[in-house]
């Protein structure tokens, strides 16, 4: 992680309760999480990171208008409740988009347990 993204602003390691360890790498308010050394999820809330570059031309990042995904080949974002949408909602592990005034302000992904 450090080789790829640089030195985190904060690093936490802890017992995951399942005979292993969890690790969180914080880059400002953004967080990348690993469970026993395997990528487990992320929370992005600044423009520092770009997600889903393999699925979305130019990727997806905080600050992108939600309307950018209107023609997304894997399905438009699904409205969940005010300010919350899901992408890849037919998968076991959807991506949660936090939206304010039509702009993505948070992207959350977590592997299913």
PyMOL CGO cylinders between C-alpha atoms (Angstrom):
from pymol import cmd
from pymol.cgo import CYLINDER

trace = [
    CYLINDER, 0.00, 0.00, 0.00, 2.72, 2.46, 0.97, 0.3, 1, 1, 1, 1, 1, 1,
    CYLINDER, 2.72, 2.46, 0.97, 4.67, 1.66, -2.20, 0.3, 1, 1, 1, 1, 1, 1,
    CYLINDER, 4.67, 1.66, -2.20, 1.56, 2.40, -4.27, 0.3, 1, 1, 1, 1, 1, 1,
    CYLINDER, 1.56, 2.40, -4.27, 0.00, 5.36, -2.45, 0.3, 1, 1, 1, 1, 1, 1,
    CYLINDER, 0.00, 5.36, -2.45, 2.77, 6.75, -0.28, 0.3, 1, 1, 1, 1, 1, 1,
    CYLINDER, 2.77, 6.75, -0.28, 3.04, 7.16, 3.47, 0.3, 1, 1, 1, 1, 1, 1,
    CYLINDER, 3.04, 7.16, 3.47, -0.37, 7.26, 5.15, 0.3, 1, 1, 1, 1, 1, 1,
    CYLINDER, -0.37, 7.26, 5.15, -1.26, 10.05, 7.55, 0.3, 1, 1, 1, 1, 1, 1,
    CYLINDER, -1.26, 10.05, 7.55, -2.34, 7.37, 10.04, 0.3, 1, 1, 1, 1, 1, 1,
    CYLINDER, -2.34, 7.37, 10.04, -2.08, 3.59, 10.28, 0.3, 1, 1, 1, 1, 1, 1,
    CYLINDER, -2.08, 3.59, 10.28, -4.02, 1.29, 12.60, 0.3, 1, 1, 1, 1, 1, 1,
    CYLINDER, -4.02, 1.29, 12.60, -3.61, -2.43, 13.14, 0.3, 1, 1, 1, 1, 1, 1,
    CYLINDER, -3.61, -2.43, 13.14, -5.91, -4.45, 15.35, 0.3, 1, 1, 1, 1, 1, 1,
    CYLINDER, -5.91, -4.45, 15.35, -7.20, -7.93, 16.13, 0.3, 1, 1, 1, 1, 1, 1,
    CYLINDER, -7.20, -7.93, 16.13, -10.08, -8.62, 13.74, 0.3, 1, 1, 1, 1, 1, 1,
    CYLINDER, -10.08, -8.62, 13.74, -11.69, -11.07, 16.17, 0.3, 1, 1, 1, 1, 1, 1,
    CYLINDER, -11.69, -11.07, 16.17, -11.35, -13.92, 13.70, 0.3, 1, 1, 1, 1, 1, 1,
    CYLINDER, -11.35, -13.92, 13.70, -7.83, -15.13, 14.47, 0.3, 1, 1, 1, 1, 1, 1,
    CYLINDER, -7.83, -15.13, 14.47, -6.21, -12.48, 12.33, 0.3, 1, 1, 1, 1, 1, 1,
    CYLINDER, -6.21, -12.48, 12.33, -5.50, -8.80, 11.99, 0.3, 1, 1, 1, 1, 1, 1,
    CYLINDER, -5.50, -8.80, 11.99, -7.18, -5.85, 10.40, 0.3, 1, 1, 1, 1, 1, 1,
    CYLINDER, -7.18, -5.85, 10.40, -5.27, -2.89, 9.02, 0.3, 1, 1, 1, 1, 1, 1,
    CYLINDER, -5.27, -2.89, 9.02, -6.48, 0.58, 8.12, 0.3, 1, 1, 1, 1, 1, 1,
    CYLINDER, -6.48, 0.58, 8.12, -4.41, 3.04, 6.15, 0.3, 1, 1, 1, 1, 1, 1,
    CYLINDER, -4.41, 3.04, 6.15, -5.68, 6.61, 6.41, 0.3, 1, 1, 1, 1, 1, 1,
    CYLINDER, -5.68, 6.61, 6.41, -4.83, 9.22, 3.81, 0.3, 1, 1, 1, 1, 1, 1,
    CYLINDER, -4.83, 9.22, 3.81, -6.37, 12.31, 5.32, 0.3, 1, 1, 1, 1, 1, 1,
    CYLINDER, -6.37, 12.31, 5.32, -10.05, 11.42, 5.66, 0.3, 1, 1, 1, 1, 1, 1,
    CYLINDER, -10.05, 11.42, 5.66, -9.80, 8.57, 3.13, 0.3, 1, 1, 1, 1, 1, 1,
    CYLINDER, -9.80, 8.57, 3.13, -9.37, 5.00, 4.40, 0.3, 1, 1, 1, 1, 1, 1,
    CYLINDER, -9.37, 5.00, 4.40, -8.17, 1.78, 2.80, 0.3, 1, 1, 1, 1, 1, 1,
    CYLINDER, -8.17, 1.78, 2.80, -8.84, -1.39, 4.78, 0.3, 1, 1, 1, 1, 1, 1,
    CYLINDER, -8.84, -1.39, 4.78, -7.26, -4.86, 4.70, 0.3, 1, 1, 1, 1, 1, 1,
    CYLINDER, -7.26, -4.86, 4.70, -8.14, -8.04, 6.56, 0.3, 1, 1, 1, 1, 1, 1,
    CYLINDER, -8.14, -8.04, 6.56, -5.28, -10.51, 7.03, 0.3, 1, 1, 1, 1, 1, 1,
    CYLINDER, -5.28, -10.51, 7.03, -3.39, -8.74, 4.26, 0.3, 1, 1, 1, 1, 1, 1,
    CYLINDER, -3.39, -8.74, 4.26, -6.28, -8.95, 1.77, 0.3, 1, 1, 1, 1, 1, 1,
    CYLINDER, -6.28, -8.95, 1.77, -7.98, -5.81, 0.47, 0.3, 1, 1, 1, 1, 1, 1,
    CYLINDER, -7.98, -5.81, 0.47, -11.33, -5.49, 2.23, 0.3, 1, 1, 1, 1, 1, 1,
    CYLINDER, -11.33, -5.49, 2.23, -12.76, -2.07, 1.41, 0.3, 1, 1, 1, 1, 1, 1,
    CYLINDER, -12.76, -2.07, 1.41, -12.37, 1.67, 1.28, 0.3, 1, 1, 1, 1, 1, 1,
    CYLINDER, -12.37, 1.67, 1.28, -14.00, 4.96, 2.16, 0.3, 1, 1, 1, 1, 1, 1,
    CYLINDER, -14.00, 4.96, 2.16, -13.18, 7.88, -0.12, 0.3, 1, 1, 1, 1, 1, 1,
    CYLINDER, -13.18, 7.88, -0.12, -14.28, 11.41, 0.65, 0.3, 1, 1, 1, 1, 1, 1,
    CYLINDER, -14.28, 11.41, 0.65, -11.71, 13.59, -1.13, 0.3, 1, 1, 1, 1, 1, 1,
    CYLINDER, -11.71, 13.59, -1.13, -10.48, 13.79, -4.71, 0.3, 1, 1, 1, 1, 1, 1,
    CYLINDER, -10.48, 13.79, -4.71, -7.16, 12.19, -3.78, 0.3, 1, 1, 1, 1, 1, 1,
    CYLINDER, -7.16, 12.19, -3.78, -8.14, 8.74, -5.12, 0.3, 1, 1, 1, 1, 1, 1,
    CYLINDER, -8.14, 8.74, -5.12, -9.84, 7.52, -8.29, 0.3, 1, 1, 1, 1, 1, 1,
    CYLINDER, -9.84, 7.52, -8.29, -11.87, 4.30, -8.09, 0.3, 1, 1, 1, 1, 1, 1,
    CYLINDER, -11.87, 4.30, -8.09, -13.15, 1.80, -10.66, 0.3, 1, 1, 1, 1, 1, 1,
    CYLINDER, -13.15, 1.80, -10.66, -10.78, 2.79, -13.43, 0.3, 1, 1, 1, 1, 1, 1,
    CYLINDER, -10.78, 2.79, -13.43, -11.30, -0.66, -15.01, 0.3, 1, 1, 1, 1, 1, 1,
    CYLINDER, -11.30, -0.66, -15.01, -15.08, -0.20, -15.19, 0.3, 1, 1, 1, 1, 1, 1,
    CYLINDER, -15.08, -0.20, -15.19, -15.56, 3.52, -15.76, 0.3, 1, 1, 1, 1, 1, 1,
    CYLINDER, -15.56, 3.52, -15.76, -13.68, 5.57, -18.34, 0.3, 1, 1, 1, 1, 1, 1,
    CYLINDER, -13.68, 5.57, -18.34, -11.59, 8.03, -16.34, 0.3, 1, 1, 1, 1, 1, 1,
    CYLINDER, -11.59, 8.03, -16.34, -12.65, 6.32, -13.11, 0.3, 1, 1, 1, 1, 1, 1,
    CYLINDER, -12.65, 6.32, -13.11, -14.94, 7.64, -10.43, 0.3, 1, 1, 1, 1, 1, 1,
    CYLINDER, -14.94, 7.64, -10.43, -13.97, 10.11, -7.75, 0.3, 1, 1, 1, 1, 1, 1,
    CYLINDER, -13.97, 10.11, -7.75, -15.42, 12.43, -5.21, 0.3, 1, 1, 1, 1, 1, 1,
    CYLINDER, -15.42, 12.43, -5.21, -16.66, 15.57, -6.98, 0.3, 1, 1, 1, 1, 1, 1,
    CYLINDER, -16.66, 15.57, -6.98, -18.06, 13.68, -9.98, 0.3, 1, 1, 1, 1, 1, 1,
    CYLINDER, -18.06, 13.68, -9.98, -21.69, 14.50, -10.81, 0.3, 1, 1, 1, 1, 1, 1,
    CYLINDER, -21.69, 14.50, -10.81, -23.99, 11.52, -10.21, 0.3, 1, 1, 1, 1, 1, 1,
    CYLINDER, -23.99, 11.52, -10.21, -25.40, 12.12, -13.71, 0.3, 1, 1, 1, 1, 1, 1,
    CYLINDER, -25.40, 12.12, -13.71, -22.01, 10.99, -15.09, 0.3, 1, 1, 1, 1, 1, 1,
    CYLINDER, -22.01, 10.99, -15.09, -23.25, 7.45, -14.37, 0.3, 1, 1, 1, 1, 1, 1,
    CYLINDER, -23.25, 7.45, -14.37, -26.56, 7.78, -16.26, 0.3, 1, 1, 1, 1, 1, 1,
    CYLINDER, -26.56, 7.78, -16.26, -25.26, 5.66, -19.13, 0.3, 1, 1, 1, 1, 1, 1,
    CYLINDER, -25.26, 5.66, -19.13, -23.10, 3.34, -17.03, 0.3, 1, 1, 1, 1, 1, 1,
    CYLINDER, -23.10, 3.34, -17.03, -22.97, -0.03, -18.79, 0.3, 1, 1, 1, 1, 1, 1,
    CYLINDER, -22.97, -0.03, -18.79, -23.44, -1.99, -15.54, 0.3, 1, 1, 1, 1, 1, 1,
    CYLINDER, -23.44, -1.99, -15.54, -26.62, -0.12, -14.57, 0.3, 1, 1, 1, 1, 1, 1,
    CYLINDER, -26.62, -0.12, -14.57, -27.53, 3.34, -13.33, 0.3, 1, 1, 1, 1, 1, 1,
    CYLINDER, -27.53, 3.34, -13.33, -27.06, 4.05, -9.63, 0.3, 1, 1, 1, 1, 1, 1,
    CYLINDER, -27.06, 4.05, -9.63, -29.97, 2.77, -7.57, 0.3, 1, 1, 1, 1, 1, 1,
    CYLINDER, -29.97, 2.77, -7.57, -31.65, 5.27, -5.24, 0.3, 1, 1, 1, 1, 1, 1,
    CYLINDER, -31.65, 5.27, -5.24, -31.59, 3.91, -1.65, 0.3, 1, 1, 1, 1, 1, 1,
    CYLINDER, -31.59, 3.91, -1.65, -32.63, 6.97, 0.35, 0.3, 1, 1, 1, 1, 1, 1,
    CYLINDER, -32.63, 6.97, 0.35, -32.00, 10.70, 0.37, 0.3, 1, 1, 1, 1, 1, 1,
    CYLINDER, -32.00, 10.70, 0.37, -28.34, 11.25, -0.52, 0.3, 1, 1, 1, 1, 1, 1,
    CYLINDER, -28.34, 11.25, -0.52, -27.50, 7.53, -0.84, 0.3, 1, 1, 1, 1, 1, 1,
    CYLINDER, -27.50, 7.53, -0.84, -27.22, 5.48, -4.03, 0.3, 1, 1, 1, 1, 1, 1,
    CYLINDER, -27.22, 5.48, -4.03, -25.79, 2.06, -4.80, 0.3, 1, 1, 1, 1, 1, 1,
    CYLINDER, -25.79, 2.06, -4.80, -23.69, 1.06, -7.77, 0.3, 1, 1, 1, 1, 1, 1,
    CYLINDER, -23.69, 1.06, -7.77, -23.21, -2.60, -8.74, 0.3, 1, 1, 1, 1, 1, 1,
    CYLINDER, -23.21, -2.60, -8.74, -26.31, -3.21, -6.60, 0.3, 1, 1, 1, 1, 1, 1,
    CYLINDER, -26.31, -3.21, -6.60, -26.95, -6.64, -8.09, 0.3, 1, 1, 1, 1, 1, 1,
    CYLINDER, -26.95, -6.64, -8.09, -23.59, -7.86, -6.75, 0.3, 1, 1, 1, 1, 1, 1,
    CYLINDER, -23.59, -7.86, -6.75, -22.96, -9.24, -3.27, 0.3, 1, 1, 1, 1, 1, 1,
    CYLINDER, -22.96, -9.24, -3.27, -20.90, -6.17, -2.52, 0.3, 1, 1, 1, 1, 1, 1,
    CYLINDER, -20.90, -6.17, -2.52, -22.48, -2.99, -3.89, 0.3, 1, 1, 1, 1, 1, 1,
    CYLINDER, -22.48, -2.99, -3.89, -20.69, 0.33, -3.84, 0.3, 1, 1, 1, 1, 1, 1,
    CYLINDER, -20.69, 0.33, -3.84, -22.39, 3.05, -1.83, 0.3, 1, 1, 1, 1, 1, 1,
    CYLINDER, -22.39, 3.05, -1.83, -22.33, 6.58, -3.23, 0.3, 1, 1, 1, 1, 1, 1,
    CYLINDER, -22.33, 6.58, -3.23, -23.00, 9.47, -0.87, 0.3, 1, 1, 1, 1, 1, 1,
    CYLINDER, -23.00, 9.47, -0.87, -24.46, 12.36, -2.87, 0.3, 1, 1, 1, 1, 1, 1,
    CYLINDER, -24.46, 12.36, -2.87, -25.20, 16.00, -2.11, 0.3, 1, 1, 1, 1, 1, 1,
    CYLINDER, -25.20, 16.00, -2.11, -26.78, 18.37, -4.63, 0.3, 1, 1, 1, 1, 1, 1,
    CYLINDER, -26.78, 18.37, -4.63, -26.15, 15.83, -7.42, 0.3, 1, 1, 1, 1, 1, 1,
    CYLINDER, -26.15, 15.83, -7.42, -22.42, 15.55, -6.67, 0.3, 1, 1, 1, 1, 1, 1,
    CYLINDER, -22.42, 15.55, -6.67, -20.71, 12.45, -5.27, 0.3, 1, 1, 1, 1, 1, 1,
    CYLINDER, -20.71, 12.45, -5.27, -19.15, 13.38, -1.91, 0.3, 1, 1, 1, 1, 1, 1,
    CYLINDER, -19.15, 13.38, -1.91, -18.32, 9.86, -0.70, 0.3, 1, 1, 1, 1, 1, 1,
    CYLINDER, -18.32, 9.86, -0.70, -17.63, 6.42, -2.16, 0.3, 1, 1, 1, 1, 1, 1,
    CYLINDER, -17.63, 6.42, -2.16, -17.80, 3.39, 0.13, 0.3, 1, 1, 1, 1, 1, 1,
    CYLINDER, -17.80, 3.39, 0.13, -16.95, -0.19, -0.70, 0.3, 1, 1, 1, 1, 1, 1,
    CYLINDER, -16.95, -0.19, -0.70, -16.72, -3.20, 1.57, 0.3, 1, 1, 1, 1, 1, 1,
    CYLINDER, -16.72, -3.20, 1.57, -16.23, -6.88, 0.79, 0.3, 1, 1, 1, 1, 1, 1,
    CYLINDER, -16.23, -6.88, 0.79, -19.06, -9.05, 2.10, 0.3, 1, 1, 1, 1, 1, 1,
    CYLINDER, -19.06, -9.05, 2.10, -18.37, -10.94, 5.32, 0.3, 1, 1, 1, 1, 1, 1,
]
cmd.load_cgo(trace, "trace")
